[in-house]
Amino acid sequence: MEEILDLNNTIVITQERLAGWLMFNKFHKISEKPDFKDVTRNIYIFKDTPLLREVMGKYSEFKSIIK
């Protein structure tokens, strides 16, 4: 069965730690693929929602607290 990916409602995350934070907060990764610009890295694709954007903002706050 071929995977169909609707790129209109998705967001590409290039940071592994941010992708991990989103998955820790119960967001499901739609896909993970090699980054064409840097083959040593991956890109992480999630469904783009207002709640996901909110949690991404909280990641920035959390990151600034622990540094």
Secondary structure as GFF3:
##gff-version 3
##sequence-region A 1 67
A	DSSP	three_ten_helix	7	9	.	.	.	ID=ss1
A	DSSP	beta_strand	10	13	.	.	.	ID=ss2
A	DSSP	alpha_helix	16	24	.	.	.	ID=ss3
A	DSSP	beta_strand	29	34	.	.	.	ID=ss4
A	DSSP	beta_strand	42	47	.	.	.	ID=ss5
A	DSSP	alpha_helix	50	66	.	.	.	ID=ss6
###
